């Protein structure tokens, strides 16, 4: 891990190797979390010691803005682990080069582009984080759905992320609207808003607030719930009836890459059994078939077959209408 150097600025984290004799160099843009990036890069460099791997970590929105700003003078070779909803922006798709990545054929059609421009072997999913001690103190029943969060007894006991600043917030809102339809979905969100204590800018923060007992329910991300349960917090992870929202984290080759063979090697490493095993230590959602659940997933009660709880999300629709949905949400619930 000492080979990883973290340079912090106000908007990015750059991870790279300190020094070595490399024959090739790659620059990857990602929205994965820095703690997982360090683990993945260490493993990748061990398997590909001739490649100098440099990673620029940005939030979903900032990564997209950077790619577009650099379109005339590209700086990266690979997009690695970025929200597929953002990847499907037509302006972004124009920057990608189709490539046959060994191993990607194992993925179901919904997890890879029909034109081979991107693929996704992992993702993140939503969940309700419920503090069991505060729930008992308040004499409340375990919420099982969005409708339950709208019950009067949950007044001031619910927090969730703002979809305009958080990808987690958007996946929750999007799942409600796609599962229920726009009219009923907006009505459901309106009912829950009456009980909302606050909207956060971070997707994981609501779960962290719930696990420490500030609120009963944090509408958040499953990974934070799993980690919190593993760490011993009095927390239950609940998947709302009607379908759980999720987002795929996709990877792609940039057509402007000056080192495409090395870029392809990295992408193929990311589909290897060893890489998938590592991803499974951090991700609640792995799209590769027959991957063994992590102990944290088992402990938290995550179903082995995620298809039983995931919403039927149309990612093309998610991408095409996100600007409109976010604007409507801001108009209705912005504080």
Residue pairs with C-beta under 8 A, 6 or more apart in sequence:
1 38
1 42
2 18
3 17
3 18
3 20
3 42
3 45
4 15
4 16
4 17
4 38
4 41
4 42
5 14
5 15
5 16
5 17
5 18
6 13
6 14
6 15
6 34
6 38
7 13
7 14
11 58
11 62
12 56
12 57
12 58
12 62
13 34
13 37
13 56
13 57
14 54
14 55
14 56
14 57
15 34
15 37
15 38
15 41
15 54
15 55
15 57
16 52
16 53
16 54
16 55
17 45
17 52
17 53
17 54
20 49
20 52
22 50
22 51
22 52
23 50
23 51
24 50
24 51
24 52
24 259
24 261
24 262
25 51
25 52
25 54
25 259
25 262
26 51
26 52
26 53
26 54
26 77
26 78
26 259
26 262
26 263
26 266
27 54
27 55
27 56
27 75
27 76
27 77
27 78
28 53
28 54
28 55
28 56
28 76
28 77
28 78
28 79
28 80
28 266
29 55
29 56
29 58
29 63
29 66
29 67
29 76
29 78
29 79
29 80
29 82
30 37
30 55
30 56
30 57
30 58
30 63
30 79
30 80
30 81
30 82
31 57
31 58
31 59
31 60
31 63
31 81
31 82
31 83
31 249
32 40
32 57
32 80
32 81
32 249
33 57
33 282
34 57
36 282
37 55
37 57
39 278
39 281
39 282
40 275
40 278
40 279
41 53
41 55
43 274
43 275
43 278
44 51
44 53
44 266
44 269
44 270
44 275
45 51
45 53
47 269
47 272
47 274
48 265
48 266
48 269
51 262
51 265
51 266
53 266
55 80
56 76
58 66
60 82
60 83
60 86
60 167
61 86
63 79
63 82
63 86
64 86
64 89
64 92
67 76
67 79
67 92
67 95
68 91
68 92
70 76
71 91
71 95
74 95
74 254
74 256
74 257
76 254
76 256
76 257
77 253
77 254
77 257
77 258
77 259
77 260
77 262
77 263
78 251
78 252
78 253
78 254
78 257
78 263
78 266
78 267
79 87
79 96
79 118
79 250
79 251
79 252
79 254
80 251
80 266
80 270
81 122
81 249
81 250
81 251
82 249
82 250
82 251
83 167
83 247
83 248
83 249
83 250
84 118
84 120
84 123
84 247
84 248
84 249
84 250
84 315
84 319
85 167
85 170
85 247
85 315
85 318
85 319
85 322
86 92
86 319
87 93
87 96
87 118
87 250
87 252
88 315
88 316
88 319
88 320
89 319
93 117
95 254
95 255
95 256
96 117
96 118
96 252
96 253
96 254
96 255
97 117
97 252
97 253
97 254
97 255
97 257
97 260
98 115
98 116
98 117
99 116
99 253
99 260
99 264
99 267
100 116
101 116
101 119
101 264
101 267
101 268
101 271
102 268
102 271
103 268
103 271
103 272
104 112
104 116
104 119
104 121
104 271
106 271
106 288
106 289
107 119
107 120
107 121
107 287
107 288
108 287
108 289
110 315
111 119
111 120
111 121
111 248
111 287
112 118
112 119
112 120
113 119
117 252
118 250
118 251
118 252
119 250
119 251
119 252
119 271
120 248
120 249
120 250
120 251
120 287
121 251
121 270
121 271
121 276
121 279
121 286
121 287
121 288
122 248
122 249
122 279
122 283
122 285
122 286
122 287
123 246
123 247
123 248
123 249
123 283
123 285
123 287
124 168
124 171
124 221
124 222
124 223
124 246
124 247
124 249
124 283
124 284
124 285
125 171
125 221
125 222
125 244
125 245
125 246
125 247
125 284
125 285
125 306
125 310
126 168
126 171
126 172
126 175
126 219
126 220
126 221
126 222
126 240
126 244
126 245
126 246
127 207
127 220
127 221
127 222
127 225
127 237
127 238
127 239
127 244
128 143
128 149
128 217
128 218
128 219
128 220
128 237
128 238
128 239
128 240
129 206
129 207
129 210
129 211
129 217
129 218
129 219
129 220
129 224
129 225
129 228
129 235
129 236
129 237
129 238
130 142
130 143
130 210
130 216
130 217
130 235
130 236
130 237
130 238
131 210
131 211
131 212
131 213
131 215
131 216
131 217
131 233
131 234
131 235
132 234
132 235
132 236
133 213
133 234
134 157
134 210
134 213
134 215
134 216
135 142
135 216
138 153
138 157
138 216
140 153
140 154
140 157
140 216
141 148
142 236
142 238
143 149
143 151
143 154
143 217
143 238
144 238
144 240
144 241
145 240
145 241
145 242
146 176
146 188
146 189
146 192
146 240
146 242
147 188
147 191
148 154
149 158
149 192
149 195
149 217
149 219
150 188
150 191
150 192
150 194
150 195
151 195
152 195
154 195
154 216
154 217
155 194
155 195
156 195
156 197
156 215
157 195
157 197
157 215
157 216
157 217
158 192
158 195
158 196
158 197
158 215
158 216
158 217
158 218
158 219
159 196
159 197
159 198
159 199
159 200
159 205
159 206
159 209
159 210
159 214
159 215
159 217
159 218
159 219
160 169
160 172
160 196
160 199
160 200
160 206
160 218
160 219
160 220
161 168
161 169
161 172
161 199
161 200
161 201
161 202
161 203
161 205
161 206
161 219
161 220
162 169
162 199
162 200
162 201
163 169
163 170
163 172
163 173
163 174
163 325
163 326
163 329
164 326
164 329
164 330
164 334
165 201
165 202
166 200
166 201
166 202
166 203
167 203
167 247
168 203
168 204
168 220
168 221
168 247
169 199
169 203
170 322
170 325
170 326
171 245
171 246
171 247
172 219
172 245
173 189
173 245
173 325
173 329
174 245
174 313
174 318
174 322
174 325
175 243
175 244
175 245
175 246
175 311
175 313
176 185
176 188
176 189
176 242
176 245
177 185
177 186
177 325
178 185
178 311
178 312
178 313
178 314
178 317
178 318
179 185
179 242
179 243
179 311
179 312
180 188
180 242
186 328
186 332
189 329
189 332
189 333
190 332
193 332
193 333
196 333
197 215
198 335
199 333
199 335
200 206
200 209
203 220
203 221
204 220
204 221
204 223
204 224
205 218
205 220
206 215
206 218
206 219
206 220
207 218
207 220
207 221
207 224
207 225
207 228
207 235
208 218
208 224
208 228
209 215
209 218
210 216
210 217
210 218
210 220
210 235
211 218
211 228
211 233
211 234
211 235
212 233
213 234
221 284
222 237
222 239
222 244
222 284
222 285
222 300
222 302
223 282
223 283
223 284
225 235
225 237
225 300
226 237
226 284
226 296
226 297
226 299
226 300
226 302
227 296
228 235
229 235
229 236
229 237
229 296
229 299
229 300
230 295
230 296
230 299
230 300
237 300
237 301
237 302
239 303
239 309
242 311
243 309
243 310
243 311
243 312
244 309
244 310
244 311
245 311
245 313
246 285
246 310
246 311
246 313
248 287
248 315
251 267
251 270
253 260
253 263
253 264
253 267
254 263
257 263
269 275
271 288
276 286
276 288
276 291
277 291
279 286
280 286
280 291
280 292
280 293
280 294
281 294
284 297
284 302
285 306
293 302
293 304
303 309
